[in-house]
Amino acid sequence: MTAAGALLVVGDVVTDVIAIHPEPLAPATDTAARIRTLPGGAGANAACWAAVTGAAEVRLLARVGAESARWHERALVDAGVRPRLVIDPEEPTGTVVALVAKDAERTFLTDSGASLRLCPADWAPSLLDGAAHLHLSGYLFFADSSRDLAMVALRAARTRGVPVSVDPASAGFLVTLGPQRFLDAVTGAAVLLPNEDEARLLAGLPGPTGVARAAAELSRRVPLVVVTRGAAGALVAERGRIIAEVEAEPAVAVDSTGAGDAFTGGFLAARLGGADPSEAARAGCRAAALAVTRLGGRPSL
């Protein structure tokens, strides 16, 4: 895929409250932690990483609350993203509390707020003018109104011949929605970017089953599947077979929040620049390695 056009991301903008606690959580009392409040959201993070890793133009459609709209808009613009933020009249911006343990793994507490209240009325066909690729954050598919919006955007992109990628986003939310319902909703997407747990869930395979089999099975349904595997790198599957195993870049992890989003942004920027899927996966791994060395899910400017 070589394209000079824009990358349009439709997804979520949230406020991240990140708490890094070197010691295990102590129930019913205090646990010392380093706490920071930062801009986040899977869609917004991916857009920012795509911008800083070489995408010529990145646009973002998302919904936020009035109380932090200016802050989020400025952070996106500073990262090189052109945001179209719909201000929700009722709900505040979504908030995610990320509890990051000593091993840099994180657990999320999520209040979606305004982020999943995107609806078809927020869509405008002009968003695709000059776009070469549409990326949909999987979180959109976990609420009725935002799922409707995502499907409107997906159909509009397909009508114009614009390829679409989807990041499934959350194994926990996939279980609640149902894997088959998710796969039905993303019918027509050209690229799927799950992590290992999401890939196994979507393929209907039990935990111990090799993720390569899951990736291959999913690529019979979505032409290109790229499974992120953390420190194990990434698998690339196309039309029923594994075509590449990409090693992770070495990194000293501080916070894994947003590593998958960074991979997505780096991958998409590389694809838009003409890289083949394997090369793009290597670019995604490089971005993810940078992401885990810093707090939060966004690139440092």
Secondary structure, DSSP 8 states (H G I E B T S, - for coil): -B--SEEEEE---EEEEEEE-SS---TTS----EEEEEEE-HHHHHHHHHHHTT-S-EEEEEEEEGGGHHHHHHHHHHTTEEEEEEEESS---EEEEEEE-TTS-EEEEEE-TTGGG--GGG--GGGGTTEEEEEEEGGGGGSHHHHHHHHHHHHHHHHHT--EEEE---HHHHHHH-HHHHHHHTTT-SEE--BHHHHHHHHT--TTS-HHHHHHHHTTTSSEEEEE-GGG-EEEEETTEEEEEE-------S--TTHHHHHHHHHHHHHHBT--HHHHHHHHHHHHHHHTTSSSSS---
